[in-house]
Structure formats: structure tokens, C-alpha cells
Amino acid sequence: MQPCERLTAKEVQVAALVWQGQTNREISTVIGTTEQVIKNYLRNIFDKLGVWSRLELALYVAGHGGAQWNGPIEFGSEPGPLPVEELRIGA
């Protein structure tokens, strides 16, 4: 079973948006829900993947294919992932 197959489609979308560096507020706007719902998605994602933080989740997604990790789900006009040189961990 692939890592993203453990998650629902919305959870995969949320994880991909976290990997892209979006905040809970930005993700809630993209998905069309509340920040609390995003927090609930994140808690479920963390439990299913065995990660403890947004940073660990982003690293997990990056380590499992990054942009290709989400499979066939289309995100419409959302911004693409940041180039590696633009990622600033701890900045």
C-alpha cells in the first residue's frame, strides 16, 4: 500500500498543501472549509502516517515523491510546489 493510499482524498490534498508551505488558513480557503476542519484533517493524517508535526509531514511527502505523491488528484489552479532552493526550514 502506497503512503497516500492510507489517506482519504481530502487528507492527501491537505498533506500536499502543507508540503507546498500553505498555512491552515490558506488551506481552509482552498478547500472551502474552516481552520478547525483542517486541524482535524491534520490530526488524522499525523495518526495515519506516524508523524508528529507539519514539518515531519512535509518531509514525509517530499520523501515519498513530492508533487507526484498525490497521484491523480487535481488541484486546479493552486500554486505548485516550491523549488527546493526556496524552502527555508526554520526560517
C-alpha positions in Angstrom: 0.0 0.0 0.0 1.4 3.4 -1.0 1.5 6.1 1.7 -1.1 8.2 0.1 -3.5 5.2 -0.1 -3.8 5.3 3.7 -5.4 8.7 3.4 -8.7 10.0 2.1 -8.7 12.2 -1.0 -9.1 15.3 1.2 -6.3 14.2 3.5 -4.0 13.8 0.5 -4.9 17.2 -0.7 -4.3 18.8 2.8 -0.9 17.0 3.1 0.2 18.2 -0.3 -0.8 21.7 0.5 1.2 21.5 3.8 4.1 20.3 1.7 3.7 23.3 -0.5 4.1 25.6 2.6 0.5 26.7 3.0 -0.9 27.7 6.4 -4.1 26.2 7.9 -6.0 29.3 6.9 -4.8 29.2 3.3 -5.6 25.5 3.1 -9.1 26.1 4.5 -9.7 28.8 1.8 -8.5 26.4 -0.9 -10.7 23.6 0.3 -13.6 25.8 1.3 -13.9 24.8 5.0 -12.8 26.1 8.4 -9.4 26.1 10.0 -10.8 23.7 12.7 -11.7 21.1 10.0 -8.1 21.4 8.6 -6.7 20.8 12.1 -8.9 17.7 12.3 -7.6 16.5 8.9 -4.0 17.1 10.1 -4.6 15.1 13.3 -5.9 12.2 11.3 -3.0 12.5 8.8 -0.5 12.5 11.6 -2.0 9.4 13.2 -2.2 7.5 9.9 1.3 8.3 8.8 3.0 8.3 12.2 4.3 11.9 12.1 4.1 14.5 14.8 4.3 17.9 13.1 3.7 19.8 9.9 7.4 19.8 9.3 7.6 16.0 9.6 4.5 15.7 7.3 6.2 18.0 4.7 9.4 15.9 4.9 7.3 12.7 4.6 5.5 13.9 1.5 8.8 15.1 0.0 10.4 11.8 0.7 7.6 9.9 -0.9 7.5 11.7 -4.3 6.6 15.3 -3.5 4.5 16.6 -6.4 3.8 13.0 -7.7 2.8 11.8 -4.2 -0.8 12.8 -4.6 -1.4 10.6 -7.6 -4.4 11.5 -9.7 -5.9 14.2 -7.6 -6.1 17.6 -9.4 -5.7 20.8 -7.5 -7.0 23.1 -10.2 -5.2 26.5 -10.2 -3.4 26.1 -6.9 0.3 27.1 -6.8 2.8 24.4 -7.5 5.4 23.2 -5.0 8.3 25.5 -4.1 11.6 24.7 -5.7 13.9 23.1 -3.2 16.2 26.1 -3.0 13.3 28.3 -1.9 12.3 26.0 1.1 13.6 27.5 4.3 13.3 25.2 7.2 13.5 27.1 10.5 13.5 30.5 8.8 
